[in-house]
Amino acid sequence: MTDSANTRFVPPSPPQTGTFKAPEPAAPKAAPPPAKAENTSVQTPPESSTLNSKKSSRDPAIASSLNRVTIGNKAPHADDIRIIGGKNYDVRQPVPIKYPAVREHFLSARNNFWTPHEIAMGDDKIQWNTGDLTEEEIWMFKCNISYLTASDNLVPDNLDNAILAQITASEMRQYMRWQIAEESNHIESYFFILESFGLDEKGQGQIFSLYQDVPELVNKLNWNLDFTNNVVNCEHPQGSREANRALMEDLISYYVFEYLFFPLGFSQVFALARQGKLRNTAQQYQYIWRDENLHAINGRWMILQIIRENPELWDASMQVRTREIINEAVKLETAFGSACMPNGGIPGLSVKSYTQYAQLMGDNLLKTLGLNPLFNIKEHPMSWLSEYEMKQEVNFFEGRVRDYRVGSSLDWD
């Protein structure tokens, strides 16, 4: 095992222009007041308790899996069902299916299930341990897999903590539960990749923990987390304009995750594969990309359907905010690319083309939401990425899914 593959490469400090600074450490907390004498008697919580205040923030008429089952619970009628804010029906019933497109997304994703261990990793292990990768390539890969692993934790956490409780359509809830399982499978893939390189737990941990050390990774992850926390900590009741706006911003930020952040990250490893390096790892990433592409299709469909059902949400201020969100995302991705490739790039991938790809994807996101582009990139700067797309499974702009198969093989040639 070479030293370069198993010790952290410390890159030259990248230019400061356009980068983000890590947040200052929080000031030390004041010492807590002395604890009161323990009262061992059983007491009834006061009406102003946190538990009761949280309960009062939810309209009991809104369909929720937290509502108690009672005799005579109303079965849903298709006319009543909405993606968010549906009222006076039991969301646990899987029929009627109001949104066949979402049902199709779920069935396609289920039929496409795969496991990382199906892909042999022997060639990549040899390359990782025999000096085939340069120090710059190793650094890029370490940053890449650290960020992707952390982000595939953020996505299901967001679904679980911020989104699922707001969704009042059974078929959408079913799809999101499957998406959570897929993200767990992706985390297993990243773990399996490093394990297959022969790295022990300590060596894996040094790589996985980079997302806590590199400011550009920290800022990119915290950006999404802020949207999650805005929903979780919203003081306005579920279904209110303010709560729905926080939810919409969160959905857009995670649509960015699926359609911009993930493909840009995958492109770094595909660039290595074009040079004959880590091709087995790239195959893992191809399968993950296919999953994430369907997540993006479903995310776009959901955002547009919420707008159709709640047109007052998509006012001028929300459209301006959406452009701001996507512009912020492109800047974060540009800084991330520079941190991963501090010397301007690796063979086959420059920071300049990476930045232009981020801008292109940002413009495409805006177009799919009916908004004007920000960057006006005319040509795809990395058109070779089409070599790594799964053939004929998903057409993003049609939003239709076809020809998914369990365990379908991928050929390099």
N, C-alpha and C positions, 0 to 999 in steps of 0.2 A: 504494500500500500504506500503510495507516494505521499510525501509531506504536503504537497500542494493540494491534494484532494481532501485532506483531513485536518488541515489547519486553516483558520480563518484568514482569507486574503483581505488585507487592509488597503483599500484603494486610495489613490490620491484624492485630496479634497476636491470635490467638483466645484465649478463656479457657483458663486452665491446668487447670481441673477436668476430670478424666477423660482427659487427654492423656498420651502416653507421651514420655519423654525419650530423646533419642538416647544410645547408649552412650558412655561416656567413652573417649577415645583410649587405645589400648594403650600400656603403658610401653615406652620404647625397649629394644630387645633388647641384651643384652650383646655386646661384641665377640667374634667367633669366635676360637677358639684358633689359633695359628699352624699353617699347613698343613704336613703332613708331606711329606717328600721323596717325589716321585712314584716309584712302582714300576712300571716298564714291562713287567714279566713278566706272562704270562697266568696267572691263578690260578683255581682252582675255588672258587666261593662256598662259605662254610661252611654247615653244616646249619642253623644258626640265622639264616640270612639272612631279610630281610623277605619275599622272594619265597616261600621255603619255608614260613615261618610262615603266610602268607596261604593257601597251598595246604592246609596242614594244618587250617585252620579250616573247610574245606568237606568235608562227608561225601561221599566219592566215589560212594556209592550213590544220592545224590539226582540226579535227572535234570537235566542241564545241557548247554547247547550248547558248553561248554568241554571236555566229555568227549571223548576221542579216539575216532574211528571205528575199530572193529575188526571183523574178520570174525566173524560170529556175534552181533553186537550184537542185543540183545533188542528186538523190535518191541513197541510199547506195547499193552497190553490195557486196554479201557475200565475194568475193575475196579481197575486199578492207578493210573490217572491221577487226579491231584489238582491243585488250583490252586497250592498250595505244598507242598513236601515229598514229591512223588511220587518213587518210587525204582525203580531197576533197569529203566529203559527209555530208549530214545533219543528225546529230546524234539524232535528235528528232523523226525520223521515227522508229517505233517499229519493222518493218520488212525490210529485211529478218532476221530471227533468225540464227545467225552464231553459237551460243553456246547453244545447247539444254540442256546441263547439268545445266547451270545457270538458264534457264527458269524453269527447274524442281525444282531447289532450291527455287525459288520464289514461285511457286505454292504450294510446300510442306509447306513452312513457312506460307503462307497465310491461308492454310487450318488448320494450327495448332494454329491459334490465340486463345488466352485465356485472361481472365481478372482476376486480383487478388481478386476481391470481390466475385468470385465464391467459394472461399475457406473459410469456417467458421473458426474463430480464437478464439472462446470462451475459449477452454481449455488452449491455450497459455497465454491468458490474466490472467487466474487464477494462472497459474504457475509463471508468471512474478511478480505478486503482492502478493504472499503468501510465498515467501522464498524458493521455490523449487530449485532455481538455486543458486549455491555457488557464492561468490564474484569473484572468478577466472573465472567462466563460464560467469558471467555477463560482466566482463571486455572483455573477448574474443569476445563475441557477439557484444558488442558496437563497438569495433575496426573493426570487420568484416563488419557490416552493414554500418558503416561510409565509409570504403574504397570502398565497392561495389557500394554504391550510387554515390560517386565521380567518380568512374571509369566508371559507366554507363552514366555519363555525358561526360567523355573524349572520349569514342568511337564514339558517333555521332558527336561530335565536330571535331574529326579527319576526319571522312568521309566528313563532310560538308566543312571544311576549306582546307584540304590537298589532298583528294582523288578524290572526284566526278569530279572536274574540269579536272582531268587527264584521266578520263575513257572515251573511245570513242566507247564503245559497248552498245547499248541501253538496252539490257537485263540485263547487269551488273549494269547499272545505276538504272534500275527498282528495282533490288534486294536490292541495297544499300539504296534506299529510304525506302523500307520496313524495312530493318534492323534498320534504324534510329527510325522508329515508334516502333519497338520492344524494343529498349533500353529505350525509353520513358515509355513504359509499365512496364519495370523492375523497373524504378525509382518509378513509382506509387506503385508497389508492396512493395518496401522497406518503403515508406511513410505509406502505409496501414498497414503494420505490426506494426510499432511503434504506429500509431494511435489506432489500435485495442488493444494494451496493456493498453490504457487509458492515454497515455502520452499527455500532452498539447503541444502547439507549442514550449514553452520554453524548456520543457523536451526533445522533439524531437531534437531541435536545439543543445542542449548540446551533444547529441550523434552524430548527423550528422557532427558536426564541429570537431570531433576528428581527422579527416584526416589533419587538419591544426595544430594540437598540437603534434602529435606523430611523431618523426623524421623518423621512418621506413615507415610510411604511406606517409609522405611528399616525401621522396626520391623515393619511388616506383611510385608514380603518376608523379613526375617531370621527371622521366626517360622516360616514354612514351611521355610526353609533349615535350621533347627535340626533339624527332624524328618528331613530327608534325611540330614544328617550323623550323626544318631543311628544310622541304619541302616548307612551306609557305614563308620562307625568302631566299630561294635559288636564287642566283643572275644570274644563268644560265638559258637560255630560255627553255621553256617546250619542251620536246622531245630530249634535249641534253643528252649526256652520263651522265653528272654530275647531271642533274635534275632527270633522270631516276634512277640513283643509290640512290639518297636521297629518292625517292619514294619507291624503293625496300626495303631499310632499314626500312622505316616507316611501310610498309606492313608486314614485318617480325616481327617487334616489336608488332604490334597489333594482328598478328596471335598468338604470345606468350600470349597476353592478353586473347584471346578467348579460347585457348587450355590449358594454364598452370595457369595463375593467377586466372581466374574465377573458374575452378574446384577445385583448392586448397582452395579457399575461401569457396566454398560451402561445402567442406568436414568438415569444422569446425562445421557447423550447423547440418550436417548429423551425426556427432559424438555425438552431444547432443541428437538427435532424437533416436539414438540407446540406450541411457540411459532413454528413455521415456520422454524427455524434448523438448519442442517447436516443436512438431511433425507437427503442422499445418504450422508453419514457414518453416520447412523443405520441406513440400509439395509445398509451393510457390517456394522454391529454386529448386525443381525438375523440375518444368515447365521452370524456367529461364535457368537451365542447358541444357534442351533440345533445347531451342532457341540458346544458345551460342554454342552448339555442331554443329549445322547447320551453324552458322557463321564461325566456324573454318573450316568446310568442304569446304565452299565456298572460304574462305581465302586461304586455301592450294591450291585449284584448280586454283585460280586466279594467285597466285605466280608462280606455275608451268607453266601455260599457257603463262604468260609474259616471262618466261625463254625460252619457246619453240619459241616464236615469236621474242625474242631479245636475242639470245644465247650469244652475246658478253657481256651481263650484268653479266652472271654467270661465271665470270672468277675466277682464283685462289684467288685473293684478296677479292672478294665478298664472296666466300665460307669461307675464314678465318674470315671475318667480321661477317658472320652469326653465326659461332661458338662462337665468342666473345659476340655477342648480347644475345645468349641463355645462355651462362655461366653467364653473368651479371644478367639476369633475375632470374636464379636459386639462385644466391647469395642474390638478393633483396627479393625473396620469403622466403628464409631461415631466413633472418633478420626480415621479417614481422611476420613469425610464432613465433619467439622468443619474439617479442614485444607483440603479442596477448596472448601468454602463457608464461609469464616471470618466472613461477615456474617450467618449464619443461614440462608442459602439463596439461590436464584435464583427468578425468576418460574416458578411451576409446580412447584417442588420445595423443600421446607424440610428443614433438618437434622433437625427433629423427626420428620417422616414418614419420612425416610431411615433414621433410627435404629430406628423401629418396624418398618420393612420388614426390616432386618437381624435384629431380634429374632424376627419372624415366621418368617423363613427358618431361623434357628437352631432354633426350636421344630420346624419341619417336618423338619429334619435329624434331630433326636432321635427324632421319631415314626417316621421311616422305619427307624430302628435299634431300634425297640421300647422306647424310653426315654421317660420323662415329660418334658413341656416345662418350660422354665425361666422363660419370660416371659409366657406366657398371653395373647398378643395375639389378640383375638377376631375382628377384621376386618382385611382387607387394607388398609393405609393408602395404597396406590398401585395400586388396582385397574385404573386406566387402562393399566397395563403390558400387559394382555391384548391391547391394540390392536397391539402390536409382536411378539407371538408368532407364529411360523409356524403356519398353519392346519392342524390335524389331523395333523401329522407325529408328534408324540411326546406320549404321556400319561405323565408322569413316574411317577405313583404306580402305574400299571399296569405300567410298565417295558416296554411294548410299543412297537414302532416301526412306522409305516405310512406309505405314500404319499410316500416320498422320491423325488425325481427329479433327475437331473442338470440343472443350469442352470434349475431352476424359477423362475419370476419372482415377484416380490413386488409387490403393488399397495398404494399408500397409500390409495386411495379405495374 
